[in-house]
Amino acid sequence: MRRPDASWEDVFRGPFEVSQLFAMPTANVVGAYQLRLYGDASLLSERDVLSTSSVAALGFGDLAQLEYRQSAAVSHRVRTHRELFGLPSLGVQFELPLRERRYVPRFGVALRFGLPYGQRGESLDGATTRPSYDERATDLYLVASLPLPGVALHLGTRITAASLESTGTASALELERTLVLPALGVAVVVNPRSTLILEASMIPRFELPIDSAPAAIRSDPYARAGVRWNALPWLTVDASVGYHLELQHKREPPTSGIDALVDWDIRLGGELAVPWGAVLCRTTGVFCS
């Protein structure tokens, strides 16, 4: 509500549009004159989990949002260390301006330009300087979201141009690969304040060179399930469990009869809606409707 005489309660009452599940973006975009800030962190202290991730999205005209996003990826950088991390990017997402009809999905398209994420490889003798690498991914993301009574279905495809490049080392490495990464999500309304969320997707995996094993870019399945609680109209709190399955891993002997390695992750996060247009209207009289 952008009125100079609006109360602060009215300013922060919304409505506010949520534009993603946990890690999967939906076809919705942030509303005009609004900023949404999302972040989550692992509750585990082990090394093999994603420590933090974040999203900042600024809405334009109820049809687009500018965003900074950290998308999930995996880096295999030493013999026994696999790290889930947030791969940074800057981009824009559009919601196609189609007439809303019952049982007809919304469609969205996003273009994200990857920013370099620095990693250090393995020092073979423990004394020499470890080589450094830049990992990045530029994405074209297509998504369809179908709202139904009590449930919403989301189906997306991430076309990723992934690259791995050495920096500051004598042996040059420059590797590129295009990946097609599907994503699926379901949001079930449990009550007016709580939503059960399930999502599964393929994410990029960067394998740094180790001994005689060459560098490679592959993909792995990653899934999350949990609950979103609308604590306040402008604040949501997320609690979820993540499951990462690494396939076709041949760099070390398996610890059991299965060749796949599994990583669990417990995460807590939240999203904050900032109605900056309504706040400026209330305080300075600008951007009023």
Secondary structure, DSSP 4 states (H G I P E B T S, - for coil): ---TT--HHHHTT------BSSSSB-S--PPTT-EEEEEEEES--STTS--EEEEEEEEETTTEEEEEEEEEEEEE-SSS-EEEEEEEEEEEEEE--PPP-TT--EEEEEEEEEPPEEEE---SSSSSPPPEEEEEEEEEEEEEEEEETTEEEEEEEEEEEEEEEEES-SS--EEEEEEEEEEEEEEEEEETTEEEEEEEEEEEEEE--BTTBPPEEEEEEEEEEEEEEEEETTEEEEEEEEEEEE-S--SS--SSS-S-EEEEEEEEEEEEEE-HHHHHHHHHS-S--
